[in-house]
Amino acid sequence: MSGPNARSRPTSRLELDERWARAAWAFLTEPRDAGVTRLLGECGAVEALVRLRAGRLPSRSGWDVRLPELDLDGLARAARHHRVHVLVPGDPQWPAGLDRLHEPPYCLFVRGDPDLGALAERSVAIVGSRAATEYGLRVAADLADGLAARGFTVVSGAAYGVDSAAHRAALAADPGKHVGPLAWAGDAPGQDLEVSDVGRRLQPHEAAVDGQRHLCRRLDQAWLGRCSRAVPCGLQALAHA
């Protein structure tokens, strides 16, 4: 069962709110954890957090390792300061495509217009390598420009290369009509976003950054777009894929 350190920090009243309890689980655990998804579906995030603090969940899960660091009040203050919205499944603004994933995100941290559902209704995901060729960058920019000009939301990964080319072209054609799923929660290190100073709708995923979270980000990106378009890359990019 969970150890005594699970109760080392006083609980916040926000832990009794389903939205913020889901944000807590996004901080405590990795995305795409089938056990967490099943637990939240069975009893909800609030009750699951109560059980975790009471030591009534298996210790082998490791879900309580970061519990002493959990500070929902601080997270809420940071969200207000940075104008970040917390979306959860069931919200009108939640993108329906994410519900088709076996393990959808526990919540989404959204900066900008929070209505991702409306943005995703008419959207295309543009994906490709960070080490794209000049031709690939040009194709990405042309695609994004044409799609944004026709009222589509461009979804890309907010990284170097193809992602950056797609975001910049979408901004130039129709500012604001783009979404960039990220693998971190707003102020975590590891960002390589080139368009953060002009981006309007960025959707940080869950807490820290590692390879698994970046793979989950790509899944979210694909399901946010009604269709996906892969942009050509060079042999060097393939070698690093």
N, C-alpha and C positions, 0 to 999 in steps of 0.2 A: 504494500500500500504506500501511498505518498508519505514522505517523511515529515518530521516536525518543522522543517524550514518552510514548508508550504504555508504556514500561518505567521511568518516572521514580519510581514508588513500589514498594518491595519487595513481592513477592507474599505473600499470607497463605496459611497452610495450608488455610484454609477454601475457597480457590479450587479445591481438589481434591475438595470435597464438592459433589455435584450440587445439593443444596438451596440451599446458599449461593452457588454459582455462578449459579443462576437469580436469586437475590436481587441479585447483582452486575449481571446483565443488566437487571433491572428498574430499577436505579439509572442504568445507562449509557445506556439507549435509551428511546424513546417506546413506549407500548403500541400494539398492533395494527400492528407493523412486520412486514410479510410476509416480509422478508428474514431478520429475526431468528427468526421462527417457523420458517421453513424450515431455517435453520442449526441451531437447537436440535433439530429433529426428525431432522436428518441425522446429527449427530455428538454431540449432548448439550451441555449448558451448560459442563461442565468443559473439554472439548476445544475448544469454540468460544472460550472465554476464553484458552486457551493460544495458539490461532492469532492472536487479537487482539493479545496481548502480543508475539508474535513478528513482528508486522507482516505476517501472511499473509492478511489480509482487505482488501478494497478500501477505500482511504482516503476515497473519495467517499461512503461510507456515513455517515461522521461518528460511528461508534460509539465511536471512541477519544477523542473530545473530552473527556469527563469521566473518562477512565481515571486521570489523575494524582490525582484527588480520591477515588478509590475506597478505602474503608477498611472492609473486611468485618469486621475484628476490632472496630472501633468500633461498627458496626451490630449485631453480635452482642451486645455489651455493652449497648447501648441496648435491644435486644429483651428481654434478660433482665431489665433494670431495670424496663421497662414491662410485663413479662409478655406479650409479643407472640410469637405462634407464626408460623412461616413454613410455609405449605402449598404443595405443588407438585403438578402433575398426577401421578396415580398413587397419591397418599396416600388411605387409606380415608376421610379426612374431606373430601376434595376434592369440591365440588358437581359432579355429573355434567352438569348443564345447561350449565356453562361449556365443556365439551368440544365442544359443538355449534356454538360460535363458530368462524369461519374462523381467527381469530387470538386464541386464548384468552389470558388473563393468563399471564405467565411464572411468577409466583408470587403468593400472597396473604399479606399481613401481617394476622394476626387477633389481636384483643384480646378476651379472654373465652374462652368455650367454643370450642375449635377445630373441633368437629365440624360444619362448615357443611353437609356432605352430609346429615346427619340433620336439621338445621334446615330445609334446603331441600326435603326430601321432602314436607312438608305446609306449603306457604308461598304467600303472595299478595303481589305487589308493588303498592304503592299509590303512585301518582305524581301530580304536579300542580305548580302554579305556586308560586313564593315569594310572589307578589303575589296570593294567592287571596282570593276574597270571603269574607265571614263564613259564607255558606252553604257554600262549598267547604270551609272549615276544619271546619265542623260535620259535613259528610258524611264527610270523611277520618277524623275522630275516631270517628264512629259505626261506620264500616266496620272500623277497626282494633280498636276495643273488642269488637265482635261476633266478629271473626275470632279474636282472641287468646283470648277466653273459650271458644271452641270448639276450642282447641288448635292453631291455625294460627300459623306464624311470620310476622310482618309484616316485609316488606322495603321500606325506603324510603331516600331519599337523604341523610338527616341534615342537611338544610338548613332554611332558614326556611320558613314557610308550611305547605303541605300536608304536607311531610316531617315537620316538627316536630310537627304535630298528630297524625299517625299514630303516631310514636314514643311520644309522651307517653301517648296512649290505650292503646297496647299495653302499656306499662310498668305503667299503673294497673290493667289487667285481668289481666295475667299476667306479672309482672316477668321480664325476661330473654329473652322470646320475640320478639326483633326483631333485625334485621340492618341495618346502615347502610353500604353501600359508599361509600368516600371516594375522592377523586382524588389523594390525597397520602399520603406514607409516615409517618404518625404525628405528627411534630413539625414538619412544614413549615408555612409561613404560609398564610393564605387560608381557614382553616376558618370556616364560619359555623354550626357545629353548636350548637344551643341545648340539647341534652339530653346533652352530653358528661359532665356530672357524675353522671348517673344511668344512662347507657347501659351495657349489659352486653356486647353483642357488636357491635363495630365492626370493619370489615374494610378497613383502608387499602389502597389500590391501589398504584400505582407512584409514582415519586420526586417530581417537582415538579407544579405546578398550571398548567394552561392550558386553553383551550377544548376542545382535542382530548381531553385526559384526562377532562374532565367528560362529554363525549359517550361515551367508553369506559365511564365509571362507570355511565351510564344503561343501556348495553348489558348490563353485568354484572348490574345490578339487575334488568333484565327477565328474564334467563336464570336468575337465582337463584330467582325466583318461579315457581311452577308455573302461575300465571296472573297477569295484570296488570289493575289497575283505575285508569282515569284519572279524576281528580276535577275538577269544573267550575272554571273561572276566569273572571275578568272581562275586559273589553275592554282594560284597561290591561295586564294580564298578557300577553294575546295580542300586543299591540304590541311587547313586549319579547322575545317568543319567538324 
